[in-house]
Every structure is written in C-alpha cells, then in structure tokens.
Amino acid sequence: HGWTREADALLSPSVQAIAQQVSQSPVVHVDESGLRVQAKLQWLHTSVTPTHTWYGVHAKRGIEAVNA
C-alpha cells in the first residue's frame, strides 16, 4: 500500500491540472461506464477535450458524481 500512497502524492498535482484544463474547455465530451469495485457497481466517469482526458470513479452517476 505504500507505493500506492506515494504514487497518489506524486500524481495528484497532474490530476488536478488536468481537471482544471478540462473544466475550462468550451467543449467537453463526457461518458460514464459501469465497473465493479470490491464487487459493488460503481461508475468510471471520463471527461475528454482535444488535449486532455480526466478519469474518475464514483459510486453515483449523473450530476452528483459530476459535481464531486
């Protein structure tokens, strides 16, 4: 688990920068696909611009997940 925490610390600034770029884009393609996380259905959300792609997993779909 240690390397996972280390990777999170190293990648968090890049993930935040991508999220900021995506949120500022005038056009964003979004999608959600179901996947299993610890045997429970969750949602893989993607937000895509011509230059950036953001991925996130959330227990909900729709606006609640988008706002999170």
C-alpha positions in Angstrom: 0.0 0.0 0.0 3.0 2.3 0.5 3.7 2.7 -3.2 0.1 3.5 -3.9 0.2 6.4 -1.4 3.5 7.5 -2.9 2.1 7.4 -6.5 -1.0 9.3 -5.3 1.2 12.1 -3.8 3.3 12.3 -7.0 0.4 12.2 -9.4 -2.1 14.4 -7.6 -0.8 17.7 -9.0 -1.0 16.4 -12.5 -4.6 15.1 -12.0 -5.6 18.5 -10.6 -4.0 20.3 -13.5 -5.9 18.1 -16.0 -9.2 18.6 -14.2 -8.7 22.4 -14.3 -7.9 22.3 -18.0 -10.9 20.1 -18.7 -13.2 22.4 -16.7 -12.1 25.4 -18.6 -12.6 23.9 -22.0 -15.5 25.3 -24.1 -16.4 21.7 -25.3 -16.1 18.6 -23.3 -17.2 15.0 -24.2 -18.3 13.1 -21.1 -19.2 9.5 -20.5 -19.8 7.0 -17.7 -19.4 3.3 -17.7 -20.2 0.8 -15.0 -17.5 -1.2 -13.4 -17.1 -3.3 -10.3 -15.1 -2.1 -7.3 -14.9 -4.6 -4.5 -17.9 -6.4 -6.0 -20.1 -3.3 -6.0 -21.2 -1.4 -9.1 -19.6 2.0 -9.4 -19.1 4.3 -12.3 -16.0 5.3 -14.3 -16.5 8.9 -15.5 -14.5 10.4 -18.3 -14.2 14.0 -19.4 -12.4 14.5 -22.7 -11.1 17.5 -24.6 -8.9 17.5 -27.7 -5.8 17.7 -25.4 -6.8 16.3 -22.0 -8.6 13.3 -20.6 -9.7 13.0 -17.0 -10.9 9.7 -15.4 -12.6 9.3 -12.0 -14.5 6.5 -10.2 -17.6 7.4 -8.2 -20.4 5.4 -6.5 -23.1 7.5 -8.3 -23.8 8.6 -11.8 -25.3 11.8 -13.0 -24.9 15.3 -11.6 -24.0 14.2 -8.1 -20.9 12.5 -9.5 -20.1 15.3 -11.8 -20.2 17.9 -9.0 -17.9 15.6 -6.8 
